Amino acid sequence: MSTITPSRRARPATAAPARHAARAARPRRSWTPLLTANGILVVFTLYTLLPIAWLLVAATKSAADLYRHPGFELGSFNLFGNLADLFTAENGIFLRWMANSLLYSVVGSLAGTMISVLAGYAFDKYEFRGREKLYAVVLLGVLIPFTVIQLPIYLMFSKLGLVNTYWAILLPSLVNPFGVYLARTFSQGYIPNEVIEAARVDGAGEWQTFRTICLPMLRPGFVTIFLFAFTASWNGFLTAMVMVSDTKLFPVALGLYTWNKSSQINPEYSVLVVAGALVVTVPLVIAFVCLQRYWRSGMTAGAVK
């Protein structure tokens, strides 16, 4: 008994040419803009990493090799000897400078960030008379260069007897107009007004609502503002240069600056400055690596409402 197989449906003869015509009509993807953008990013990346690479190479050289083999030329490996000299120079003053910088940066930045978050939250969630005018004054503080107010702060602290003390560096770090601006932006993007209203209906007080509900929601913003303040405090030395003259109160940036000036007379300090600059970068790297999941999420605050 013969089996009849069903015949396949005949395809129209114009299907293949039409498909090829559609492919030909599609715009071809141009790789030129992509390659250009990636090339620019590579150039900027190399430009950013070049000083760090030089620092890593220079920190391994001895005092003689630092001048005998400039640039990226390798000399005798003396990194551990340089670090030993760094931590023992002038009775271990570098460790004192590092401890001072940690005090100024961590304590001052945490306190200043908390004040900024409280102020930004209040500007966003509370209605009070003159709120926008007062906020405009805060934004005006962002526009004023920090160097302009150094002399008035010095004169004020001099009358209060705070010059040449730890307070002379810690107190200015508590005021952060840019942090207030960021905190209000984060509050608008992360805290819905309905959450606060629900907490009030449940009988929660204002401080309890902020501490238990709003502050955890503002964690990415808190970390972002803290990292900005920490980096500025760790790298800055202008306030310390104006306010303190006792070397035991110096932050590490100002201490390395004084050593760098001394290297013009005593070249041995050049190696200490290079090794110290390498050590100084470690806390910043640790802070950004440990807190990156918070500040990376905080970078998109306000992008989607």
N, C-alpha and C positions, 0 to 999 in steps of 0.2 A: 504494500500500500504506500503510495507516494506521499511525502510530506510537503506541504506547501509552505514555504517561508515567506513571511510578509516582507514586501519590498520596502526599503528605506525611502523616506520622503525625499523626493528630489529637491536639492537646494537650488534656489534661483541662481542663474549664471552670473548675475550682477552682484551677488553677496560679497565675493572675495574682492573684486575691484572697489566696492564701496567701503569695505573695511580698510583697505590700504589707503584709500583716499582720506578716510577719517584720521588715520594715523599720521598721514602727511600734513593734514590740516592742523594738528595739534602743535602748539608753540613749543619749540625745543627749549629745554632748560639750559639756561646759560650759567656756566660755572665761574665766569669771571667775577661777578660781585662776591660770591662766596669765598673764592680764593683770595680776593683782595682784602675782605674783612678778616679772614683768618691770618693773612700775612701781617696786617696791622696789629692784630692781637699778639702775634708772636713777637713782633718788634717791641711792643710795649712791655711784654712779659720779660724779655731779655733785658730791657732797659731797667726794669724794676729789680730783677735778680742780680744784675751785674755788681752793684755795691755790696750785696750780701756775699756774693762769691769772692769778691776781693777781700772782704773782711775775714772770711774763713781761711783764705790763703795767707793773709798777712799775719793772722794770729798765731800761725805755726812757725813763724820765723823768729830768729834771735834778733837782738838789737843791731848787730853788724849786718846780718842778711837783709834786714828791713830796708837798708839804704843801698846795700851792694846788689840786691836782686829786687828791683822795684817792680810794681805791677803784679802780674800773675806768675812771675818767675818763682819757682820753688827753691827754697834754701834748706838748710838742715831743720829737721822736725824738732821744734822746741816748745810745743803747745803746753805741755804739762809744766815745764819749767817757767813759762810765762805766767801761767795761772798761779803757781806757787809764789812767784815774786809779787803778783798782783795782790794776793790776799795777805801778804806779810809786809808790804811796803808801808812805811810810816806807822808802824805799830798796828797794822790791820785796819787803817782808817777806811778802806774801801768797804769792808763789811758794815761799818757804822753808816756809811753813806747808803748802802743798799737797804739797811733796816729803816733809815729815815725815809727813803723813797717809798718803801712798802707802807709805812705809817701814813705818809701824806696821801699816797694814791689810794690805798684800800679804805682807810677810815674816812678820809675826806670825800672820796668819790661815793662811798656808800651813803654817807649822811647827805651829801648834796643831791644824789639821785633820789633819795626818799623825799626830800623837800620838793624837788621838781615834780615828782609824781603826785604828791599831795596837792601842789598848786595847780598842776594841769588838770587833775581830776576835779578840783573845785571850779575852775574856770569852765569846764565842760558841763558839769552836771548840776550846778547850783545857779539860781537866778538871784542876783543881788545888784544893788544900785551902783552904777559906774563900772560894771564888769568889763565891758568892751573897752572902755577908756583905760582902765588899769591894765588890761591885756595889751593894749597898744603901747603902753609904757614899757611893758616887758619885752615886746618885740623891738622897741627902740634900743633896749639894752643889747640885743643881738647885733645891732648895726654899729655900736660903739666899739672901736678897737680896744683890746684889753690893755695895751701899753699906755693908752691915754689916761687910764684911771689909776695907774701905779703910784704916781706922785701923790694924789689926794689920799689914797689908802695909806701910804707911808706916813703922811703928816697926821692923819687921824690915829693910826696905831702908835705913833710916837707920843702923842698926848696921853694915850691910854696906857703907856708903858708896856706895849706888846711887841715892840721891835726886838729882834734878836731872840725870839722865843718860837716854840713850835706853833703857837696859836697864830703867829703872823703869817704862816703858810697855810694852816688848816682853815682858818675862817674865810678867806677869799674863795676857797674852793666850794663853799656851801652855796654860793650864789651862781646859778647857771641858767641864764635866760633862754638859751637854746634848748636846754633840757626841759624847761617848762613848756616851750612850744612843742617839742616832740611828745611830751607826756599828754598834752591836750589832744594831739593828733591820734595817739594810740588809744586814748580813752574814747574818742569818737568812733574809732574803728573796731574796738574790741568789746566794749561794754554797752549792750542795748539798754535803753532807758526802762524797758519793760522788766528787766531783771531787778533793777533797783526798786521799782514800784512793787514788785512781788515780795521782795524782802521787807519792805516797809509794811505791807499788808500783813505779813506774818509776824510783825512785832519786833523786827530787828532794828536796833539803833543805827545811827549814821556811821559811827566808828566801827561797829560790829559788821555792818554791811560792807564797808570798805575793806576791812581786814580779812574777813573770811570769804567774801565773794569777789569783790572787784580786784583786789590786789593779786590773787592768783591768776585772774584773767589778764592782768597787765604784765605778767611775768616776762613775755618777750620784749615789751617796751622797756621794762625796768632794766633788763640785761643790756639792751642796746644803749640806753642812756648811760649806764654804768661804764660800758666799754669806751664810749666816747670820752667820758670824764676821766677814766683811768688812764687812757692813752695820753690825753692832754697833760694830766698831772705828772705822769711818769717821764714824759719827754721834756716838760717845761722846766726852765730854770730862771726865768726872768723875775718871778716873784721872790724866789730865794735870793737872787743876786741883790735885789733891792732891800729886802727885809732883814736878812741875817748876815753877819760877818764872822761868826764863830764857825770854824771848819767842822766842828762836831755836829752842827745842825744842817750841814749841806745835804741836799739830795744828791743822788749819784750823778745826774747830768751836770750839775754845777761843779761837783768834784772833779769829774773828767775834764771839764772845761779848764779848770785851774791847772790840772796836770798838763794839758795840752799847751797852755801858755808857758809852763815851766820847761817843756821839751825844747824850746828854742835855745835855752841855756844848757840844759842837761838832756842829751838825746836819749838817755835810758828811759825817760818817761814816755817816749813814743810807743814803746812796746807795751807799757802798762795801759796806755790809752786805748790801743787797738784791742788788747785782751779784755779790758774792761767794757769796751763797746760791744764785744761779742757776748759777754756775760749779761749785759743789760738787756739784750734782745730776748733772752730766754723767758722772763716772766710775761712779756707781751705775747709771745707765741703760745705759752701755756694757757693764758687767759682766753685767747681767741679760739684755741682748739677745744678747750673744755666747755666753752659757752657758745659754740658755733650753732648748735641746733636751736638756740633761743634767738640770737640776733639774726640768723638767716630767715627765720619765720617772721621776725619783726620788720624786716626790710619791706615786706609787702603790706604793711599796715595802711589802711585807707585805700588800697588799690581796688578792693571789691567791697561794696557795701551791701 
